[in-house]
Amino acid sequence: MAKKRRTARRLRKTTSRAHTRRAISVGEALAREVLRFREQSLKRRAVAIQRMRPRLRARAPVVSAHLVRAAGGPDRKGVLVAEGDSWFDYPWHDVLRMLEDDHGWDVESVAHKGDRVEDMAYNGGQLEEFTRTIEKLLRQSVIPTAILLSGGGNDVAGDEFGMLINHASSPTPGLNADVIRGILEDRIRNAYATIIAAVTTVCRDRTGNAIPIVVHGYDRPVPDGRGFAGGWGPLPGPWLEPGFREKGFEDLAVTTRMMGDLIDRFNRMLSDVAGTPGFEHVRYLNLLGTLPNGPAYKTWWANELHPTKRGFGAVADQFAAIIERL
């Protein structure tokens, strides 16, 4: 039996590597398609600028020194470009706002709350916005210090979260290992490989280099049924507790341990993706232990999926530290 399990693990690993290679090819192809689209757009832009050039020179604005100082001064630490979901696009405070306000980085973001990694990888919208952003920075003679990627929470949480769980009264209660393996090791892993390959291809084409990319894992949340601002607004929630309740799990200590197991598996998968050959410019940011889920967890977690202001600050500190080491 042990030999069969080892053989099955080796087969899964070989299959996973083959899928990752295909995912990288898909990402590179998507990037080439977006770059071709942008080439046509840039040609139209050049014609429009040429037509308006005399009037543009006459209307060139002069910004006074005190206005520059009031906006934070002319000096800047560097520019980061971000693509992702609600951890990068959250009301009032998120990782990106705190990287700007608390750590001095300028951040250009194409992140959209609610987006899944599959949306980023295959729909092309964020990638086209990302490419535009890189082009705008190059027109200002700026090359980003790093690219930040965030995603994965929306791919497992929400209305379909219960599909990951076997009923408490079933012969095998708890997380369904086969379903989770399919989602994490196949769907999300391949989507991450695709978007990393696509972003890398765009950066190499536009800047001549593979700009460092930072991807982050998550910490272990508490599935207590809290949504955004009491369950209304742009990110209502809750995203986890209803799935557990549907499958007969109501003990918060038990469901918190189960979420910890799921998050640990997600982090192992993402760390492995970052170690893929050809991704030497990719850094995995391990956030485990950053947001405690003990008795005072509400100090760190605003709801089931998102940190409080203090929590986002702690996460931003970790991002700043890894970026400083690039």
N, C-alpha and C positions, 0 to 999 in steps of 0.2 A: 504493500500500500504506500509506504514512504517513497519507494522508487517511482511509483506512478505519479505521486504528487510532485516530485522533483522534475520528472519528465514534462508534466503539464506546465509547471512554472517556466521551464526553459522554452517550451513551445510558445507560451504567452509572451515571453520576453522577445523572442525572435520575431513574432508577429507584430508586436508593438513597435519594434525598430523599423520594420518594413512599412508600417502605417505612418510612422513619423517621417520617413524619407518621402513618402507620397504626399504627406501634408505640407512638407517644405516645398515640394515641387508645385503644389497648388498655390501656395502663398506667393512664390516667385512669379507664377503665371498671372495671378491676380494683380500683382504690383506692375508687371509689364503692361497689362491692359489699362490700369489707371494712369501710368506714365504716358501711354499713347494718347489717352483722352486729354491729359494735361498739356501735352505738346500742342494739340490743336487749339486748346483754350489760350495758351500763351501766345500763339501766333495772332489770334484775334485781339488779345490785349495789346500786343506791340503795334498793330495797325491803329487801334483806338488812341494810344498814347501819341503816336506820330501825328495823327490828325489834330490832337488837342495841344501839342507841344507849345506853341507860342502863348496860348492863354494860360497853360499850366505854369510857365516861367513867370508870367506877370502876377499870378495869384499865389506864389509860393509864400506860405505863412512864416512869420518870424516869431518864435516863442521866447518870451522874456525870461531872464534868469530866475526871477522870483517865482514864476509859474513852474519852472523845472524843479526848483527846490521844494515847492509845495507838494509836488507829485512824488517826492522821494529822492530827488537829486539826480544828477546826470550819471553818477557812478552806479554800476550794477555788478553783481557777483557773477552772473552768467544767466543763460536762458535754458529752461527745461521745456520739453514738449511732452504733453500727456495725452494718452488715449485710454479710455476706460469707462467705468460705470459710476455708481453713486458715491463710492468712497472718494472719488475725484470730483463729484458734482452733487453736493449736498447743501441744503439751505443753511445759510449763515456761516457755517464753518465746515471745512473738509481738509483733506491732506494738502491740496494745492494752495488753498488760501493761507494755510499756516506755513508752508514752505516760502511763500512770498513775504508774509507779514512778520514771521518770527525768525526766518533764516536768510532773508535777503535775496532770494532767487526771483527772477522774472519767470513766469510760467505761461506758456501758450497751450491752451487745452482744446481738444476736440471731444472730450468725454461727455457722455450722455447718461443720466441716471436711468436705470432700468435696462440698459443694454446687456445682452449676454455676450460671452466670448464668441459664440457662433455668429452673432450679428456682426461683431467686429471683423471676424475672420473671412466671412463669405459674402456679406451683403455689399461691401465696397464703399458704403457711405462714409464711415469714419476714416477709411484709408485715403479716400479722395480729399477729405478735409485735412487730414494729416499732411498729405503731399502739398496742398495749397499753403499750409502753414510753414513748411520747410522752405518753400519758394519765397514766401514773404520775408522770412528771416534772412535768406541769402541776398535778397534785394537790399537789405540793411547791412550787409557784410557781416552777418552773425551766423555762426554754426552752433547748434545746441550743444550744451555740455553732456546731456543725457536725454534719453527717451524713457518715459515712465509708462508702464502698462499695468492696468488694474482690471480684474474680472474673475468671474467664476461663481460668485455668490448667487447671481440671478439664474445661473444654469442649473442649480440644484434646489434652491429654495422657492417657495411660493405654492401655487395651487397643486402642483404635481409632486410636492415633496413626499407625500405619503407613499408614493410608488417605491421609495427607497427602503421601506420598512415592512417587515413581516409582522402580522398581527400578534399581539401579546399572547393570545390564546392558541397560536399555531404551534406545530411541532418544533419549529425553528424561529422563535421570537427574536425580534431585534432587527438590526440593519441587515439588509439582503446583500450579501457579499457579491453575488453575481451581477445584480443590477448596478451596484455602486462601481464595480470594476468596469462594467460597460460604459457607464457615464464618465467616470474619472479617467480611466486608462485608455479609453477609445475616443469618446466624443470631445471632452474638454481638453485632453492632452493634444489631440490632433488639431483642434481649433487654436490652441496656444502656439503650436509649432507653425501653423499656417500664418498667423498674424505676425509672429516674430520674423519669419522668413520674408513676409511682404514688407514690413517696416524696414528690415535690413536692406532689401533690394532697392527700395526707394531712396534710402539714405546713401547707399553706395552710388546710385545713379546720379543723385543731385549734388552730393558733397565729395564723392570720391573715397569715402571711408565708411566703415561700419561704426556708427555712433553707439556708445555704450547704451544698453537697454537694461532697465531695472524692472523685474517682475516681483510681486509680493504675494506671500501667502496670507492666511488669516489666523487670528487667534480663536480660542474656543469660546463660543457664545453661550448664553443661557436662554433656552427656548421657553420663556415665561409668558408668551402671549402678548407682549407689548409691541405695538406698531408705531409708526411715525406719528408723533403728536396725538397720541390717543387713538390712532387708527383712521386718520383722514389725511387729505392733502395729496401731494405728488407721489408719495411712497407709502401708501396706507399700511400695509401689513395687517396682522402678523403673518410671518412667512413660515414658521416652524411648528409652533404649538398645535395648530389645527391638524397637521398631518400626524403628529404623535397621538393626539386625542382620537382621531379617526381609527387608528390602529390599536387603541386600547391602552396606551401608555399615558399615565397622568401623574406619576411621581417625578417631580422636577429634578431631584437628584439623579434619578435613573436616566431621564432624557438628556440631562446636561452631560453625563458621561458618554452617552451615545453620540451626541454632537461632537464631543471632544475626539472620539474615535474617527468620526467622519472627517473632521478638519485635519487631523493628523494624516489621514490618507491623502487628502487634497494636497497638503504641504509636501509630502514625499513625492507625489506625482510631479508637482511643479518644480521642485528641486531637480528631479531627474530630467525634466525637459530642458532646464537651463544648462544642464551638463551635456546636452546633445553635441556631437562633433559638428563643428561649423558655427556653434553658438558661443564661442569663446568670449565674445563681447557682451554676453548676457550675464547679469548678476541676479541671483535669487535672494530676496530679502525675507528672512525668517522672523515673523512677528510673534511667534509663540512666547507667551509670558509677558507680553507688552500690555495686554488688557486683562487684568485679573477677573476670574469668574467666581470668586469666593463670596463671603457674606456681604462685602461692600461693592458688589459688581455694578450696581446702578450708578456708582460714581464714574465708572469707565464706559458702560454700555447704555446708550440712550434708548435702545430697543433691541430686538432680537438680532439685528444685522449691523447696526451702525453705532459707532462710538459716540460718547458725549464730546463736548468741546475739549475737556481734559484728555479724553481718550484719543481724539484726533491729534491733539498736540503731542502725545506720546508717540503715536505712529509717525507723525511728521518728523520728530526728532530722529527716529530710526532711519527714515528716508534720507534726511540731511547727512547723517553719519556715513551711510554707504556711498552717497554721491561725492562727499568730500574725499573718499578713498579711491575714486575712479582715476 
